[in-house]
Amino acid sequence: MSLPEIDAALFFFINRDLQNALFDRLMPFVTSHTLLVFLPFVLLLILRVKKDAIPVLLVALFAITIADASSHALKEVFLRPRPCSTFSNVHLLVGCGRSYAMPSNHAANAFAFAMTIWMMMKKKAYAVFAALAAAIGLSRVSVGVHYPADVLVGALIGTAIAHTAVLIYQRAVQIVEHRWYGQGLVLILLLLSFFRITYIMTGPFDLSPDEAHYWEWSRRLDWSYYSKGPMIACLIRVGTGIFGNSVLGVRVFAPILSAFSSLMLFRLGKELYSEKTGFAAALLLQIVPLFSVFGIVLTIDAPFIFFWILSLTLFHHIIWKEGQASRVPWSLLGIAVGLGLLTKYTMAFFPLSAFLFLLVRKHCRKYLKTAGPYFGLIVSMLVFSPVLFWNAANGWVTLKHTAGQAHIGDGLVLSFRTFGEFLGSQAGVLTPVLFVMLFTALFKLRDSREGSFLIWFSTPVIAFFLLKSLQGKVQANWAMTGYITALIAFSAAYIGRWKDLRTPARLTAAGALLLALMASLIVHFPSAFRLPDNVDPSRRFVGWRELGREASLSYQKLSAQGPAFVFSDSYQVSSELAFYMEGNPITYCANTGRRMNQYDLWPGFDRLIGQNALFVRTKEKGLPEEVRSAFASCDREVMTVKTRNRKIMKFTLFTCYDFRGFKSQPIESF
């Protein structure tokens, strides 16, 4: 017999042959009330060791969290159906469940909890927890929802994670006792990165429209694109090359870049002030909502933050460490700035801030008389040159797009409404108390050389977008790099001088940190806080998978009648359809009066004459005249996407027949 056959035979032996009236009552209770199974023994533990039980239970709960996330992720790797989904003669005592079978989460969680307690208490009496975990694992087979191998693998995973959790705790105690800030940061970032990867794999959020669109770019690698440089497309291409066209493949570089950004910020803060300051700044980067979200979501801001901090670190190293003679450090700085420009064009603020700093600081003006800064600038432009050549060959479309976003065509217009909106957005993404304290910290440190360095890489960026908001709308994340050195300033002015602060200042700083952490938790787990629809940041991340599933069914029926294609009048919808529809089809984006986008630069509809099509629009909308006249006929269907009984969004799907040709002229905005 093969191993799967032995596993199935053991399953039926436990599930049917060993069944009796007692098991029929006991096993469903054990499998459905695992907390109650452990609770009496946990209470005995607390009564026996009192305060010493607190770290034990905290580590055990930590182990459960890791075990549960790991098991969920591994289910998507093994893809093993449950026995109750495979066989019709299972003695099923509870619901079968929708997830896969291998490994058993119940077994992994129970053993992670039980073995952690046993290992930390180091007494034979606590083996009772392991026995309870074994009973819980057995119950999963007895009620008919798992094979014995699922439980065995879950038990091994839980035990391994328990051992790891205990080692982490022991190491954390040493780190705290010796104040090893660097090692502590590495440990925190490793755990946080693990959480983020499992969150990406098992969390509730689909790709955002921007992520899906950048993934579309990665399928068609080029020197540049309509609105951005090629860096984001290259990163996603590498990620999907390793993990396939999956959410993890698209986002895998987000937690990696976030972790390395914090490590570099730690080094910069340490060199400017102290290890404690660098440690605090690095953690702030992970908990402030403006930055923490980019540890999960991979848009251009994740690599942009990384290259900005890398450039800050290299520039500081040149000014404080290397001296002015060598061109090698300036070349490395030029490469970093160039890569930042390939990511986001607002990287251009870095050389401007560097120039202003060198000009204002008397002891640094000597660098402006050397070839180093100019050599670095030339190197950065060489790295950036593919974008320039691409734009020259494509009518400078990026320049036109950027001019449109900057509202240059509007002329000099003062709008206090957009000014107020920008200020409000900054207070929102940073949290109000921290927003004020960042500027207070910069002001406190203004007279020192280190403080001047922080100010000149902060205020020019923020001031520009503040003034820009008087003329037109500015997105909340556009000024984000201006707050990076402000994080160091806050850490130096408050955390680094904690013992010297008065009680009100301590309480205010602690409140700012707590509020930022809470805001980040809300961003990551909005459903747990029951946010109203109009303020729920997750709404644009959900519903796309369901749309792709429904669109795939309609497309399959249409394709059965002959060649067909998929399109929308929104690049966001076209991109999401391309990612979430079965087979990742090539999609198109029709122009019905919109601005130009990247789809207009790719092959369009001219070779699709005579085909049928699926046309998808957001909300409950009618058929545009441009589309109606391009087909012989179209049928309309409205789809409502629901998540946890909440209506998320509506889409309108049109099945159209006999494409006659669609001529679109993109509207270029200046």
C-alpha positions as CSV (number, residue, x, y, z in Angstrom):
1,M,0.0,0.0,0.0
2,S,1.1,3.5,-0.8
3,L,1.4,6.2,1.9
4,P,-1.9,7.9,0.9
5,E,-3.7,4.6,1.0
6,I,-2.3,3.8,4.5
7,D,-3.3,7.3,5.6
8,A,-6.9,6.7,4.2
9,A,-7.1,3.3,5.9
10,L,-6.1,4.8,9.3
11,F,-8.6,7.6,8.8
12,F,-11.5,5.2,8.3
13,F,-10.3,3.0,11.2
14,I,-10.4,6.0,13.6
15,N,-13.4,7.7,12.0
16,R,-15.7,4.6,11.6
17,D,-14.3,1.5,13.3
18,L,-13.5,3.2,16.6
19,Q,-16.7,5.2,16.7
20,N,-19.1,4.7,19.6
21,A,-21.8,6.7,21.5
22,L,-19.2,8.2,23.8
23,F,-16.9,9.4,20.9
24,D,-20.0,10.8,19.1
25,R,-20.6,13.1,22.0
26,L,-17.1,13.8,23.2
27,M,-15.1,14.3,20.0
28,P,-17.3,17.1,18.6
29,F,-17.0,18.9,21.9
30,V,-13.2,18.6,22.0
31,T,-12.8,19.7,18.4
32,S,-15.1,22.7,18.8
33,H,-14.1,23.9,22.3
34,T,-10.3,23.6,22.4
35,L,-10.1,26.6,24.7
36,L,-12.3,24.9,27.3
37,V,-10.2,21.8,27.0
38,F,-7.1,23.7,28.1
39,L,-8.7,26.2,30.4
40,P,-8.8,24.2,33.7
41,F,-5.2,23.3,33.4
42,V,-4.2,26.9,32.5
43,L,-6.0,28.1,35.7
44,L,-4.1,25.5,37.7
45,L,-0.8,26.8,36.2
46,I,-1.7,30.4,37.1
47,L,-2.6,29.4,40.7
48,R,0.6,27.4,41.1
49,V,3.3,29.8,39.6
50,K,1.3,33.1,39.7
51,K,3.2,36.0,38.1
52,D,5.7,33.6,36.5
53,A,2.8,32.2,34.3
54,I,2.5,35.6,32.5
55,P,5.6,35.2,30.2
56,V,4.8,31.5,29.7
57,L,1.3,32.2,28.5
58,L,2.4,35.1,26.3
59,V,5.0,33.0,24.6
60,A,2.5,30.2,24.1
61,L,0.0,32.7,22.6
62,F,2.8,34.0,20.3
63,A,3.5,30.4,19.3
64,I,-0.2,29.8,18.4
65,T,-0.2,32.9,16.2
66,I,2.8,31.7,14.3
67,A,1.5,28.2,14.0
68,D,-1.9,29.3,12.8
69,A,-0.4,31.6,10.1
70,S,2.1,28.9,9.0
71,S,-0.6,26.2,8.7
72,H,-2.9,28.5,6.7
73,A,0.0,29.3,4.3
74,L,1.0,25.6,4.0
75,K,-2.6,24.6,3.1
76,E,-2.2,26.7,0.0
77,V,1.0,24.8,-0.9
78,F,-0.2,21.2,-0.3
79,L,-3.8,21.8,-1.6
80,R,-4.9,18.5,-0.1
81,P,-8.8,18.1,-0.1
82,R,-10.4,17.1,3.2
83,P,-11.6,13.5,3.5
84,C,-15.1,14.7,4.0
85,S,-14.8,16.4,0.6
86,T,-13.4,13.3,-1.1
87,F,-15.3,10.4,0.3
88,S,-19.1,10.0,0.6
89,N,-19.0,7.4,3.4
90,V,-17.3,9.6,6.1
91,H,-18.8,9.6,9.6
92,L,-19.0,13.4,9.7
93,L,-19.9,14.9,13.1
94,V,-19.2,18.6,12.4
95,G,-19.1,20.9,9.3
96,C,-16.6,19.8,6.7
97,G,-14.9,23.2,6.3
98,R,-13.9,25.1,3.2
99,S,-10.1,25.2,3.6
100,Y,-7.7,22.4,2.6
101,A,-6.7,19.6,4.9
102,M,-2.9,19.5,5.2
103,P,-1.8,20.5,7.8
104,S,-4.4,20.6,10.6
105,N,-4.6,24.0,12.1
106,H,-6.2,22.6,15.3
107,A,-3.3,20.2,15.8
108,A,-0.6,22.8,15.0
109,N,-2.2,25.4,17.3
110,A,-2.8,22.9,20.1
111,F,0.7,21.5,20.0
112,A,2.3,25.0,19.7
113,F,0.5,26.1,22.9
114,A,1.0,22.8,24.8
115,M,4.6,22.2,24.0
116,T,5.6,25.8,24.7
117,I,4.2,25.5,28.2
118,W,5.9,22.1,28.7
119,M,9.3,23.4,27.5
120,M,9.2,26.5,29.5
121,M,8.1,24.9,32.8
122,K,10.5,21.9,32.4
123,K,8.5,19.6,34.6
124,K,7.0,16.2,33.7
125,A,3.6,17.2,35.2
126,Y,3.1,19.6,32.4
127,A,3.1,16.8,29.9
128,V,-0.6,16.8,30.5
129,F,-0.8,19.7,28.1
130,A,0.8,17.6,25.4
131,A,-1.8,14.8,26.1
132,L,-4.6,17.3,25.7
133,A,-3.1,18.5,22.4
134,A,-3.0,14.9,21.2
135,A,-6.6,14.5,22.1
136,I,-7.5,17.6,20.1
137,G,-5.6,16.2,17.1
138,L,-7.3,12.8,17.4
139,S,-10.7,14.5,17.5
140,R,-10.1,16.1,14.1
141,V,-9.8,12.6,12.5
142,S,-12.6,11.2,14.6
143,V,-15.1,13.9,13.5
144,G,-14.2,13.3,9.8
145,V,-12.4,16.5,8.7
146,H,-8.7,15.5,8.7
147,Y,-6.5,12.6,7.8
148,P,-4.1,11.3,10.4
149,A,-1.2,12.6,8.4
150,D,-2.7,16.1,8.5
151,V,-2.8,15.9,12.3
152,L,0.8,14.5,12.5
153,V,2.2,17.2,10.3
154,G,0.3,19.8,12.3
155,A,1.7,18.4,15.5
156,L,5.2,18.5,14.2
157,I,4.8,22.1,13.0
158,G,3.3,23.1,16.3
159,T,6.1,21.5,18.2
160,A,8.8,23.0,16.0
161,I,7.3,26.4,16.4
162,A,7.0,26.0,20.2
163,H,10.7,25.2,20.4
164,T,11.5,28.2,18.2
165,A,9.2,30.5,20.2
166,V,11.0,29.5,23.5
167,L,14.4,30.2,21.9
168,I,13.2,33.6,20.7
169,Y,12.0,34.4,24.1
170,Q,15.2,33.4,25.7
171,R,17.2,35.5,23.2
172,A,14.8,38.4,23.7
173,V,15.4,38.4,27.4
174,Q,19.2,38.6,26.8
175,I,18.7,41.4,24.3
176,V,16.7,43.4,26.8
177,E,19.1,42.8,29.7
178,H,22.1,43.9,27.6
179,R,20.3,46.5,25.6
180,W,21.5,45.1,22.3
181,Y,19.5,47.5,20.1
182,G,20.8,46.1,16.8
183,Q,20.0,42.5,17.6
184,G,16.7,43.5,19.0
185,L,15.7,45.3,15.8
186,V,16.8,42.4,13.6
187,L,14.7,40.0,15.7
188,I,11.6,42.3,15.6
189,L,12.0,42.8,11.8
190,L,12.3,39.0,11.2
191,L,9.1,38.4,13.1
192,L,7.3,41.3,11.5
193,S,8.4,40.1,8.0
194,F,7.2,36.6,8.8
195,F,3.8,38.0,9.9
196,R,3.6,40.2,6.8
197,I,4.4,37.4,4.4
198,T,1.7,35.1,6.0
199,Y,-0.7,38.1,6.0
200,I,-0.1,38.6,2.3
201,M,-0.7,34.9,1.6
202,T,-3.7,34.4,3.9
203,G,-5.1,37.9,4.5
204,P,-8.3,39.4,3.3
205,F,-7.0,42.0,0.9
206,D,-6.8,41.5,-2.9
207,L,-4.3,43.5,-5.0
208,S,-5.1,47.1,-5.1
209,P,-5.8,48.6,-8.6
210,D,-2.4,50.2,-8.7
211,E,-0.6,46.9,-7.8
212,A,-2.6,45.0,-10.5
213,H,-1.7,47.7,-13.0
214,Y,2.0,47.5,-12.1
215,W,1.7,43.7,-12.5
216,E,0.4,44.4,-16.0
217,W,3.5,46.4,-16.6
218,S,5.7,43.5,-15.5
219,R,4.2,41.3,-18.2
220,R,5.5,43.8,-20.8
221,L,8.9,44.9,-19.5
222,D,10.0,48.2,-21.0
223,W,12.5,51.0,-20.4
224,S,9.8,53.1,-18.9
225,Y,6.0,53.5,-18.7
226,Y,3.4,56.2,-19.1
227,S,3.4,57.5,-15.5
228,K,6.4,55.9,-13.8
229,G,9.9,54.5,-14.3
230,P,10.6,50.7,-14.7
231,M,11.7,49.8,-11.2
232,I,8.3,48.7,-9.9
233,A,7.7,46.5,-13.0
234,C,11.2,44.9,-12.6
235,L,10.6,44.1,-8.9
236,I,7.2,42.5,-9.6
237,R,8.7,40.5,-12.5
238,V,11.3,39.0,-10.2
239,G,8.7,38.3,-7.5
240,T,6.3,36.6,-9.9
241,G,9.2,34.8,-11.6
242,I,9.8,33.1,-8.2
243,F,6.3,32.7,-6.8
244,G,4.2,32.8,-9.9
245,N,1.3,35.2,-10.7
246,S,0.1,35.2,-7.2
247,V,-0.5,38.0,-4.6
248,L,2.7,36.9,-2.8
249,G,4.6,37.1,-6.1
250,V,3.5,40.6,-6.7
251,R,4.0,41.8,-3.1
252,V,7.0,39.8,-1.8
253,F,9.4,42.7,-2.1
254,A,7.2,44.9,0.1
255,P,8.2,43.3,3.5
256,I,11.8,42.8,2.3
257,L,12.2,46.5,1.3
258,S,10.5,47.7,4.5
259,A,12.8,45.6,6.7
260,F,15.9,46.8,5.0
261,S,14.7,50.4,5.1
262,S,14.4,50.2,8.9
263,L,17.9,48.6,9.2
264,M,19.4,51.5,7.2
265,L,17.4,54.1,9.2
266,F,18.7,52.4,12.4
267,R,22.3,52.9,11.2
268,L,21.7,56.5,10.2
269,G,20.1,57.3,13.5
270,K,22.9,55.5,15.4
271,E,25.6,57.5,13.5
272,L,23.8,60.8,14.0
273,Y,22.9,60.3,17.7
274,S,22.8,56.9,19.4
275,E,21.8,53.3,19.0
276,K,18.7,54.1,21.1
277,T,17.7,56.9,18.7
278,G,18.3,54.7,15.6
279,F,16.3,51.8,17.1
280,A,13.3,54.1,17.9
281,A,13.4,55.7,14.4
282,A,13.5,52.2,12.8
283,L,10.5,51.0,14.7
284,L,8.6,54.2,14.0
285,L,9.0,53.5,10.3
286,Q,7.2,50.2,11.0
287,I,4.3,51.5,13.1
288,V,3.4,54.9,11.6
289,P,0.5,54.3,9.2
290,L,2.0,56.4,6.4
291,F,4.9,53.9,6.2
292,S,3.7,50.6,7.7
293,V,1.2,49.9,5.0
294,F,4.1,49.6,2.5
295,G,5.4,46.6,4.3
296,I,2.3,44.8,2.9
297,V,1.4,46.6,-0.3
298,L,3.9,46.9,-3.2
299,T,3.4,50.2,-4.9
300,I,6.2,52.5,-6.0
301,D,6.4,53.9,-2.5
302,A,7.9,50.8,-1.0
303,P,11.1,50.9,-3.1
304,F,11.0,54.7,-3.1
305,I,11.3,54.8,0.7
306,F,14.2,52.3,0.5
307,F,16.2,54.2,-2.1
308,W,15.6,57.5,-0.3
309,I,17.0,56.1,3.0
310,L,19.8,54.4,1.2
311,S,20.8,57.7,-0.4
312,L,20.5,59.5,3.0
313,T,22.8,56.9,4.5
314,L,25.4,57.2,1.7
315,F,25.3,61.0,1.7
316,H,25.8,61.2,5.5
317,H,28.6,58.7,5.2
318,I,30.3,60.9,2.6
319,I,30.0,64.1,4.6
320,W,30.8,62.7,8.1
321,K,33.2,59.8,7.3
322,E,34.7,59.6,3.8
323,G,36.0,63.1,3.2
324,Q,35.8,65.0,-0.1
325,A,38.5,63.4,-2.3
326,S,37.2,60.0,-3.4
327,R,34.7,59.8,-6.3
328,V,33.6,56.2,-5.4
329,P,31.2,57.2,-2.6
330,W,29.7,59.9,-4.8
331,S,29.3,57.4,-7.6
332,L,27.5,55.0,-5.2
333,L,25.3,57.9,-4.1
334,G,24.6,58.7,-7.7
335,I,23.5,55.1,-8.4
336,A,21.2,55.1,-5.4
337,V,19.6,58.4,-6.5
338,G,19.3,57.2,-10.1
339,L,17.5,54.0,-9.0
340,G,15.2,56.2,-6.8
341,L,14.4,58.2,-9.9
342,L,13.6,55.0,-11.8
343,T,11.1,54.4,-9.0
344,K,9.5,57.8,-8.5
345,Y,10.3,61.1,-10.0
346,T,10.0,63.0,-6.7
347,M,13.4,61.5,-5.9
348,A,14.6,64.7,-7.6
349,F,14.1,66.4,-4.3
350,F,17.1,64.5,-2.9
351,P,19.8,66.3,-4.9
352,L,18.0,69.6,-4.2
353,S,17.9,69.0,-0.4
354,A,21.6,67.8,-0.5
355,F,22.6,71.0,-2.4
356,L,20.7,73.2,0.1
357,F,22.4,71.5,3.0
358,L,25.8,71.8,1.6
359,L,25.2,75.5,0.7
360,V,23.8,76.4,4.2
361,R,26.3,74.6,6.4
362,K,29.5,76.5,6.3
363,H,31.8,73.6,7.0
364,C,30.2,71.7,4.1
365,R,30.4,74.3,1.4
366,K,33.9,73.1,0.5
367,Y,32.2,70.0,-1.1
368,L,30.5,72.3,-3.7
369,K,34.0,73.3,-4.9
370,T,34.9,69.6,-5.6
371,A,34.0,67.4,-8.5
372,G,32.3,64.8,-6.3
373,P,28.7,66.1,-6.0
374,Y,28.6,66.9,-9.8
375,F,30.1,63.5,-10.7
376,G,27.4,61.8,-8.5
377,L,24.7,63.9,-10.2
378,I,26.0,62.8,-13.7
379,V,26.0,59.2,-12.6
380,S,22.4,59.5,-11.3
381,M,21.3,60.9,-14.7
382,L,23.0,58.1,-16.5
383,V,21.1,55.6,-14.5
384,F,17.9,57.5,-15.2
385,S,18.6,58.0,-18.9
386,P,16.5,55.0,-20.1
387,V,13.4,56.9,-19.0
388,L,14.5,60.0,-21.0
389,F,15.2,58.0,-24.1
390,W,11.9,56.1,-23.8
391,N,10.0,59.4,-23.4
392,A,11.8,61.0,-26.4
393,A,10.6,58.0,-28.5
394,N,7.0,58.3,-27.1
395,G,6.2,61.9,-27.4
396,W,7.2,62.8,-23.8
397,V,4.0,61.3,-22.5
398,T,5.3,61.2,-18.9
399,L,6.0,64.9,-19.0
400,K,2.5,65.6,-20.2
401,H,1.0,63.3,-17.5
402,T,3.1,64.9,-14.7
403,A,2.1,68.3,-15.9
404,G,-1.6,67.2,-15.8
405,Q,-1.2,65.9,-12.2
406,A,0.6,69.2,-11.2
407,H,-2.3,71.2,-12.6
408,I,0.1,73.4,-14.6
409,G,-2.6,74.1,-17.1
410,D,-4.8,75.6,-14.4
411,G,-2.5,78.5,-13.9
412,L,-2.1,80.4,-10.6
413,V,-5.1,79.4,-8.6
414,L,-5.4,79.6,-4.8
415,S,-7.5,76.9,-3.1
416,F,-7.7,76.9,0.6
417,R,-9.9,73.9,0.4
418,T,-7.2,71.7,-1.1
419,F,-4.7,73.2,1.4
420,G,-6.9,72.2,4.3
421,E,-7.4,68.7,2.8
422,F,-3.7,68.2,2.5
423,L,-3.0,69.3,6.1
424,G,-5.8,67.0,7.2
425,S,-4.4,64.1,5.2
426,Q,-1.0,64.5,6.7
427,A,-2.3,64.5,10.2
428,G,-4.4,61.4,9.3
429,V,-1.6,59.3,7.8
430,L,0.9,60.3,10.6
431,T,-1.7,60.6,13.4
432,P,-2.3,64.2,14.7
433,V,-0.2,64.2,17.8
434,L,2.8,62.7,16.1
435,F,2.4,65.1,13.2
436,V,2.8,68.0,15.5
437,M,5.6,66.4,17.5
438,L,7.7,65.7,14.4
439,F,7.9,69.4,13.6
440,T,8.5,70.2,17.2
441,A,11.5,67.8,17.3
442,L,13.0,69.3,14.1
443,F,12.7,72.8,15.6
444,K,14.4,71.7,18.9
445,L,17.4,70.2,17.0
446,R,17.7,73.0,14.4
447,D,20.9,74.6,15.7
448,S,23.1,71.4,15.7
449,R,24.9,70.0,12.7
450,E,22.9,66.8,13.0
451,G,19.6,68.7,13.3
452,S,20.4,70.8,10.2
453,F,21.0,67.6,8.3
454,L,17.6,66.3,9.3
455,I,15.8,69.6,8.6
456,W,17.2,70.1,5.1
457,F,16.0,66.6,4.0
458,S,12.6,67.2,5.5
459,T,11.3,70.8,5.2
460,P,12.0,71.4,1.5
461,V,9.9,68.4,0.5
462,I,7.0,69.2,2.9
463,A,7.1,72.9,2.1
464,F,6.9,72.3,-1.6
465,F,3.8,70.1,-1.4
466,L,2.3,72.4,1.2
467,L,2.5,75.3,-1.2
468,K,1.4,73.0,-4.1
469,S,-1.7,72.2,-2.2
470,L,-2.7,75.8,-2.4
471,Q,-2.9,75.4,-6.2
472,G,-4.5,72.0,-6.5
473,K,-5.1,68.6,-4.9
474,V,-2.0,66.8,-3.4
475,Q,-2.1,63.1,-2.5
476,A,-1.4,62.2,1.1
477,N,1.7,60.2,0.3
478,W,3.4,62.6,-2.0
479,A,5.4,64.3,0.8
480,M,6.2,61.1,2.6
481,T,10.0,61.2,2.3
482,G,10.0,64.6,4.1
483,Y,9.0,62.8,7.3
484,I,11.7,60.2,7.2
485,T,14.4,62.3,8.8
486,A,11.7,63.8,11.0
487,L,11.3,60.3,12.5
488,I,15.0,60.5,13.6
489,A,14.4,63.9,15.0
490,F,11.5,62.7,17.1
491,S,13.5,59.7,18.3
492,A,16.5,61.9,19.3
493,A,14.4,64.7,20.9
494,Y,12.1,62.5,22.9
495,I,13.0,58.8,23.0
496,G,16.8,59.4,23.2
497,R,16.3,61.9,26.0
498,W,13.5,60.0,27.8
499,K,15.0,60.3,31.3
500,D,15.4,64.1,31.0
501,L,11.7,64.6,29.9
502,R,9.1,65.9,32.2
503,T,6.0,63.8,32.8
504,P,3.7,65.7,30.5
505,A,6.2,65.4,27.6
506,R,6.6,61.6,28.3
507,L,2.9,61.1,28.3
508,T,2.4,63.0,25.1
509,A,5.2,61.1,23.3
510,A,3.9,57.8,24.6
511,G,0.4,58.8,23.5
512,A,1.7,59.7,20.0
513,L,3.3,56.3,19.7
514,L,0.3,54.4,21.0
515,L,-2.0,56.3,18.6
516,A,0.2,55.6,15.6
517,L,0.3,51.9,16.5
518,M,-3.5,51.7,16.9
519,A,-4.0,53.5,13.6
520,S,-1.7,50.9,11.9
521,L,-3.6,48.1,13.5
522,I,-6.9,49.6,12.1
523,V,-5.4,49.8,8.7
524,H,-4.3,46.1,8.8
525,F,-7.5,44.8,10.4
526,P,-10.3,47.2,9.5
527,S,-13.1,44.6,9.7
528,A,-12.2,44.0,13.4
529,F,-13.0,47.7,14.1
530,R,-16.2,47.8,12.1
531,L,-15.3,51.0,10.3
532,P,-18.0,52.9,8.3
533,D,-17.8,52.4,4.6
534,N,-16.8,56.0,3.9
535,V,-13.7,55.8,6.0
536,D,-12.7,52.1,5.5
537,P,-9.3,52.1,3.7
538,S,-9.7,48.5,2.8
539,R,-12.6,48.9,0.4
540,R,-10.4,49.3,-2.7
541,F,-8.6,46.1,-1.8
542,V,-11.6,43.7,-1.7
543,G,-14.1,42.4,-4.3
544,W,-11.6,42.0,-7.2
545,R,-11.2,38.3,-6.7
546,E,-15.0,37.8,-6.8
547,L,-15.2,40.0,-9.9
548,G,-12.5,37.9,-11.6
549,R,-14.4,34.7,-10.8
550,E,-17.7,36.0,-12.2
551,A,-16.1,37.5,-15.2
552,S,-14.3,34.2,-15.9
553,L,-17.6,32.4,-16.0
554,S,-19.1,34.9,-18.4
555,Y,-16.0,34.9,-20.6
556,Q,-15.9,31.1,-20.8
557,K,-19.5,31.1,-22.1
558,L,-18.7,33.8,-24.6
559,S,-15.5,32.1,-25.8
560,A,-17.5,28.9,-26.4
561,Q,-19.2,30.8,-29.3
562,G,-15.9,31.9,-30.9
563,P,-12.9,34.2,-30.3
564,A,-13.5,36.8,-27.6
565,F,-11.6,39.4,-25.7
566,V,-12.0,41.3,-22.4
567,F,-12.0,45.1,-21.9
568,S,-13.1,48.0,-19.7
569,D,-13.1,51.8,-19.8
570,S,-11.0,51.9,-16.6
571,Y,-7.3,50.9,-16.4
572,Q,-8.0,49.8,-12.8
573,V,-10.7,47.3,-13.8
574,S,-8.8,46.1,-16.9
575,S,-5.7,45.4,-14.7
576,E,-7.7,43.6,-12.0
577,L,-9.5,41.5,-14.6
578,A,-6.2,40.5,-16.1
579,F,-4.8,39.3,-12.8
580,Y,-7.9,37.6,-11.3
581,M,-9.6,36.1,-14.3
582,E,-8.7,32.5,-15.0
583,G,-5.7,32.1,-17.2
584,N,-4.6,35.8,-16.8
585,P,-6.0,36.9,-20.3
586,I,-4.7,40.0,-22.1
587,T,-7.1,42.8,-21.4
588,Y,-7.8,46.1,-23.1
589,C,-8.9,49.6,-22.0
590,A,-11.3,51.6,-24.2
591,N,-11.3,55.3,-24.3
592,T,-14.7,56.8,-23.7
593,G,-13.5,60.3,-22.7
594,R,-10.9,59.5,-20.1
595,R,-7.3,60.6,-19.8
596,M,-4.5,58.7,-21.5
597,N,-3.0,55.7,-19.7
598,Q,-0.5,52.9,-20.3
599,Y,-3.0,50.7,-22.1
600,D,-3.1,53.4,-24.9
601,L,0.6,52.7,-25.6
602,W,0.1,48.9,-26.0
603,P,-1.4,47.1,-29.0
604,G,-5.2,47.9,-29.0
605,F,-8.4,46.8,-30.7
606,D,-7.5,47.1,-34.4
607,R,-6.8,43.3,-34.8
608,L,-9.9,42.1,-33.0
609,I,-12.5,42.9,-35.6
610,G,-15.3,40.3,-35.7
611,Q,-14.7,38.9,-32.2
612,N,-17.1,38.9,-29.3
613,A,-16.2,40.7,-26.0
614,L,-16.8,41.0,-22.3
615,F,-17.0,44.7,-21.3
616,V,-16.9,45.5,-17.5
617,R,-17.6,48.8,-15.8
618,T,-17.6,49.8,-12.2
619,K,-20.9,50.6,-10.4
620,E,-24.3,50.1,-12.1
621,K,-23.8,51.9,-15.4
622,G,-25.2,51.9,-18.9
623,L,-23.4,51.2,-22.1
624,P,-21.3,54.1,-23.5
625,E,-22.3,55.2,-27.0
626,E,-18.7,54.6,-28.2
627,V,-19.0,50.9,-27.2
628,R,-22.6,50.5,-28.3
629,S,-21.8,51.6,-31.8
630,A,-18.7,49.3,-32.0
631,F,-20.8,46.1,-31.6
632,A,-23.8,44.5,-33.3
633,S,-25.4,44.0,-29.8
634,C,-24.7,43.9,-26.1
635,D,-26.4,42.2,-23.1
636,R,-26.2,43.7,-19.7
637,E,-25.8,42.1,-16.2
638,V,-25.3,43.8,-12.9
639,M,-23.1,42.1,-10.3
640,T,-22.9,43.0,-6.6
641,V,-19.8,41.9,-4.7
642,K,-20.4,41.1,-1.0
643,T,-17.9,40.3,1.7
644,R,-19.1,39.1,5.1
645,N,-22.6,40.1,4.2
646,R,-21.5,43.7,3.4
647,K,-22.1,45.1,-0.1
648,I,-18.6,46.2,-1.2
649,M,-19.2,47.4,-4.8
650,K,-21.2,46.8,-7.9
651,F,-20.0,46.1,-11.4
652,T,-21.9,46.0,-14.7
653,L,-20.9,43.2,-17.2
654,F,-21.8,43.5,-20.9
655,T,-21.5,40.5,-23.3
656,C,-21.1,42.1,-26.7
657,Y,-21.2,40.5,-30.1
658,D,-19.4,41.1,-33.4
659,F,-16.8,43.8,-32.8
660,R,-16.8,46.3,-35.7
661,G,-14.0,48.5,-34.6
662,F,-13.4,51.0,-31.9
663,K,-11.5,54.2,-32.5
664,S,-10.3,56.0,-29.4
665,Q,-8.2,59.1,-29.0
666,P,-6.7,59.4,-25.5
667,I,-7.1,62.8,-23.9
668,E,-3.7,64.1,-22.9
669,S,-3.7,66.4,-19.9
670,F,-1.2,69.1,-19.1
